[in-house]
Structures are given as C-alpha cells and as structure tokens.
Amino acid sequence: MHSTKATSAVPQPVHELRRFDEVADELLDVLVEMERRAHEASEHYDTAPWQRENFALDLPGKRELSLVATVSGRPAGFLIASRRPDGTHVHRVATDPRHRRTGVASGLIAAFLARTPGVVTLVCDAGNRPALALYTRAGFRVTGTTPEGKLSLATGATTHR
Ligand SMILES: CC(C)(COP(=O)(O)OP(=O)(O)OC[C@H]1O[C@@H](n2cnc3c(N)ncnc32)[C@H](O)[C@@H]1OP(=O)(O)O)[C@@H](O)C(=O)NCCC(=O)NCCS
C-alpha cells in the first residue's frame, strides 16, 4: 500500500532574511531599482521613489534593524527602520512586484517585530489598501493622522476612532 503526503499545490518561494548592514553596500543599487519598480507598480506608495541617498542615510539603529528578504540569493523585498525616542519607526516596506502576494512583506514584518521590543510605528497613505491590510494583519492599529493627512499606525495600540 502506498502512503501519500499532502503537498501544497503551488510551491511557495523560500525567503531568506538578511540584516541590512550585511548587504547594504553590495546591494544598494539593486534595492534602489526594486524601489523604483515597486513605486511604478503601486498607487499610494509615496510621491517619489527613494534614491540611493535615502537608503544610505545613516539613522540610529538603521543598519542593524532593517532587513532584506532574498529569494534564491536575490533581493525580493526590504524593510527599513530606525530607532526614535518613542520606539522604533518603519520608514519603508516594499516587495519586488514579481514577488508580491508570496508572503515576503509579512515575513519581513513578522521577523522584524519578533526582534524589536517596544512600540513600532509607521505612516501609511489611507488609500494604500494592500499595505493597510498587511499592517493590520501584522497587529498594527491606526493611532491618528499626520499633518500631511496620512495615517499613523502603531503596534500595541487600540483602534483610533
Ligand atoms: C504592500 C506590499 C509591501 C505588500 O507586500 P507583499 O509581499 O505582496 O505582501 P504579502 O504577500 O506578505 O501579503 C501579506 C498580506 O497583506 C495583504 N495584502 C498584500 N497585498 C495585497 C493586495 N494587493 N490587496 C489586498 N491585500 C493585500 C493580504 O492580507 C496578504 O495576505 P494574503 O496574501 O494571505 O491575503 C507590496 O504590495 C508593495 O511593495 N507595495 C508598494 C510599496 C508600499 O506600498 N509599501 C507600503 C508603504 S506604507
């Protein structure tokens, strides 16, 4: 008699996570290009894609806290964060359009939250439904609105009314 193992119909790519400081110098241009394509493929991401100097800008804790997801050794997404007096702030999360909906961003956020104690904050355009769904599922809640009219979100917060 044969026994069969249940297998997933669609194999999911394996993501590996690297610390930003391990790959930043080598992969900066690749990240800039991914950011450009992510921006081009998205509504409500930001007014302009980040450039080299934005990724390279030195901020407290940024190089240790930020993460790059790779698939078969190539970058598939990133999360850029830094320390602020009131917690840790996520500046940027993006997935290469070719790898969307495969769990890259949720994997980045889950790993980031697991290694980041305290409150984590971020800002998101109210029209960015994919990102809001992602953040809500990860445990972020809306805490208010920025002067520019974007939504502020935080972990460990109750829903803003
Ligand atoms: C938002 C973004 C980072 C999501 O990345 P991703 O790797 O595709 O996300 P995941 O595969 O981990 O998705 C996790 C969950 O987020 C939600 N989600 C992601 N994309 C979505 C979409 N297009 N529509 C609705 N929900 C979506 C879903 O709940 C999804 O879970 P599911 O696939 O099991 O339904 C990606 O679309 C992106 O790079 N957008 C441009 C950059 C951006 O807007 N960043 C956020 C700035 S605040």
The ligand as an SDF file (V2000), in Angstrom:
LIG
                    3D

 48 50  0  0  0  0  0  0  0  0999 V2000
    2.1830   46.4340    0.3510 C   0  0  0  0  0  0  0  0  0  0  0  0
    3.2700   45.4460   -0.0730 C   0  0  0  0  0  0  0  0  0  0  0  0
    4.5460   45.7450    0.7020 C   0  0  0  0  0  0  0  0  0  0  0  0
    2.7770   44.0180    0.2660 C   0  0  0  0  0  0  0  0  0  0  0  0
    3.8510   43.1320    0.0140 O   0  0  0  0  0  0  0  0  0  0  0  0
    3.6430   41.5660   -0.2600 P   0  0  0  0  0  0  0  0  0  0  0  0
    4.9680   40.9170   -0.1090 O   0  0  0  0  0  0  0  0  0  0  0  0
    2.9380   41.3770   -1.5350 O   0  0  0  0  0  0  0  0  0  0  0  0
    2.6920   41.1540    0.9370 O   0  0  0  0  0  0  0  0  0  0  0  0
    2.4200   39.6640    1.4920 P   0  0  0  0  0  0  0  0  0  0  0  0
    2.4920   38.6770    0.3760 O   0  0  0  0  0  0  0  0  0  0  0  0
    3.2780   39.4020    2.6690 O   0  0  0  0  0  0  0  0  0  0  0  0
    0.9020   39.8200    1.9280 O   0  0  0  0  0  0  0  0  0  0  0  0
    0.5000   39.7380    3.2880 C   0  0  0  0  0  0  0  0  0  0  0  0
   -0.9450   40.1670    3.3970 C   0  0  0  0  0  0  0  0  0  0  0  0
   -1.0840   41.5610    3.0920 O   0  0  0  0  0  0  0  0  0  0  0  0
   -2.3490   41.7840    2.4230 C   0  0  0  0  0  0  0  0  0  0  0  0
   -2.1000   42.1990    1.0410 N   0  0  0  0  0  0  0  0  0  0  0  0
   -0.9180   42.2690    0.3830 C   0  0  0  0  0  0  0  0  0  0  0  0
   -1.1090   42.7370   -0.8800 N   0  0  0  0  0  0  0  0  0  0  0  0
   -2.4390   42.9610   -1.0110 C   0  0  0  0  0  0  0  0  0  0  0  0
   -3.2440   43.4330   -2.0730 C   0  0  0  0  0  0  0  0  0  0  0  0
   -2.7320   43.7690   -3.2730 N   0  0  0  0  0  0  0  0  0  0  0  0
   -4.5770   43.5810   -1.8530 N   0  0  0  0  0  0  0  0  0  0  0  0
   -5.1120   43.2640   -0.6610 C   0  0  0  0  0  0  0  0  0  0  0  0
   -4.4080   42.7740    0.3940 N   0  0  0  0  0  0  0  0  0  0  0  0
   -3.0720   42.6290    0.2180 C   0  0  0  0  0  0  0  0  0  0  0  0
   -3.0480   40.4420    2.4480 C   0  0  0  0  0  0  0  0  0  0  0  0
   -3.7690   40.3670    3.6560 O   0  0  0  0  0  0  0  0  0  0  0  0
   -1.8740   39.4810    2.4280 C   0  0  0  0  0  0  0  0  0  0  0  0
   -2.1830   38.2060    2.8910 O   0  0  0  0  0  0  0  0  0  0  0  0
   -2.7470   37.0910    1.8610 P   0  0  0  0  0  0  0  0  0  0  0  0
   -1.9000   37.1180    0.6320 O   0  0  0  0  0  0  0  0  0  0  0  0
   -2.6520   35.8160    2.6480 O   0  0  0  0  0  0  0  0  0  0  0  0
   -4.1690   37.5160    1.5830 O   0  0  0  0  0  0  0  0  0  0  0  0
    3.5230   45.4890   -1.6090 C   0  0  0  0  0  0  0  0  0  0  0  0
    2.2880   45.4870   -2.2850 O   0  0  0  0  0  0  0  0  0  0  0  0
    4.3450   46.6890   -2.0580 C   0  0  0  0  0  0  0  0  0  0  0  0
    5.5740   46.6240   -2.1670 O   0  0  0  0  0  0  0  0  0  0  0  0
    3.6640   47.8350   -2.3160 N   0  0  0  0  0  0  0  0  0  0  0  0
    4.3820   49.0650   -2.7160 C   0  0  0  0  0  0  0  0  0  0  0  0
    5.1130   49.6290   -1.5370 C   0  0  0  0  0  0  0  0  0  0  0  0
    4.1580   50.0360   -0.4150 C   0  0  0  0  0  0  0  0  0  0  0  0
    3.0470   50.4840   -0.6440 O   0  0  0  0  0  0  0  0  0  0  0  0
    4.6510   49.8690    0.8310 N   0  0  0  0  0  0  0  0  0  0  0  0
    3.9160   50.2480    2.0000 C   0  0  0  0  0  0  0  0  0  0  0  0
    4.0910   51.7200    2.2490 C   0  0  0  0  0  0  0  0  0  0  0  0
    3.1860   52.2590    3.7130 S   0  0  0  0  0  0  0  0  0  0  0  0
  1  2  1  0
  2  3  1  0
  2  4  1  0
  2 36  1  0
  4  5  1  0
  5  6  1  0
  6  7  2  0
  6  8  1  0
  6  9  1  0
  9 10  1  0
 10 11  2  0
 10 12  1  0
 10 13  1  0
 13 14  1  0
 14 15  1  0
 15 16  1  0
 15 30  1  0
 16 17  1  0
 17 18  1  0
 17 28  1  0
 18 19  1  0
 18 27  1  0
 19 20  2  0
 20 21  1  0
 21 22  1  0
 21 27  2  0
 22 23  1  0
 22 24  2  0
 24 25  1  0
 25 26  2  0
 26 27  1  0
 28 29  1  0
 28 30  1  0
 30 31  1  0
 31 32  1  0
 32 33  2  0
 32 34  1  0
 32 35  1  0
 36 37  1  0
 36 38  1  0
 38 39  2  0
 38 40  1  0
 40 41  1  0
 41 42  1  0
 42 43  1  0
 43 44  2  0
 43 45  1  0
 45 46  1  0
 46 47  1  0
 47 48  1  0
M  END
$$$$
